[in-house]
Amino acid sequence: MASDSPCLVIATSGVWMERAPRSAPVTVDAQTVSYRAGQPDLWVQHSTDNHDNVEVIRLRRALDVPQALQATTHATARMSMDCLLAHADVIAARSRAMPQSEITLRLERLVALVVDDLTQTLRRPHHFSPSHVRLAERVRFDSDTAASRSHTSRVFRQVNGMTLSHYRQRSRIADAIRRIASSDDKFARIAVDSGFADHAHLSRSVALATGHTPSSLRLRFTSPRNSTS
């Protein structure tokens, strides 16, 4: 990244660990957004099993960066479902070559939601031991992390507020949402590519997570911004 301006980095595939100076390492995956103030000196460890892809959104510091973020050089957060859907709105607008005004409106909404997710994460009190946080982060990076299954599952749920299986399911849903937004592939194909058993399994899972069927999501993504919710 050549620019020193602050930016948001949204992972769209892959998984890696990154650490800013004097900070603990954190795992970044396709449910994660990072805030970087310019070009922080980051240590990064990539997984050998994944292809990492990101989207970088430059910020206007005075307008887009709240005080809570201005006080740090690096922060990460798990994207809320509203944020994941807003990102899919942007993906759909770009992949379908919608007018730039439409893309800009969707980007502005995405930035507002991402900044809110990051700010809430920074303000949220953490009462976990450093060793538990490291284990929970490491499991997201490498599911074969050496630890007893019961201990790992318990720690992961304490730190992340959800079970490891729920987290993995959410990753599959995030991938499916982005595939629905970026292409006109049949839902049966998207289901298989995202790790679901079939179209019905995809539909149930997406509806439970978002309140929308895959068909209604595709309609949302392809409709003008003033028709999205």
ABEGO torsion letter per residue (X at the ends): XABABBBBBBBABEBBBBBBBGBBBBBBBAABBBBBBEBBBBBBBBBAABBBBBBBBBBBAAAABBAAAAABABBBBBBBAAAAAAAAAAAAAAAAGBBAAAAAAAAAAAAAAAAAAAAAAAABBBABBAAAAAAAAAAAABAABBBBAAAAAAAAAAAAGBBAAAAAAAAAAAAAAAAAAABABBAAAAAAAAGBABAAAAAAAAAAAAGBBAAAAAAAAABBAAABX
